[in-house]
């Protein structure tokens, strides 16, 4: 029939996210996350400190990773017009993470 009509028939891969198996797994994963957060709620209206969700470790006040984009832009501006040998990368001008 394809030869006769000069029309080709082809199939494409199904979108992985649309499969029943994937949707069931995603639902199960979501339920596990919600259950975990209910048991160990890291969010509080009164406490606005930065902390890790899993361990509950509170970040030191020097942690500034939430400003990483701005810090990176500042570093790039300071490098403009300089050769790489003229640039210095001081720790105090870098983003600080909880693990630092």
Secondary structure, DSSP 8 states (H G I E B T S, - for coil): -HHHHT---------GGGSHHHHHHHHHHHHHHHHHHHHT----SS----B-TTT--B--TT--GGGHHHHHHHHHHHHTT--GGG----GGGS---TT-
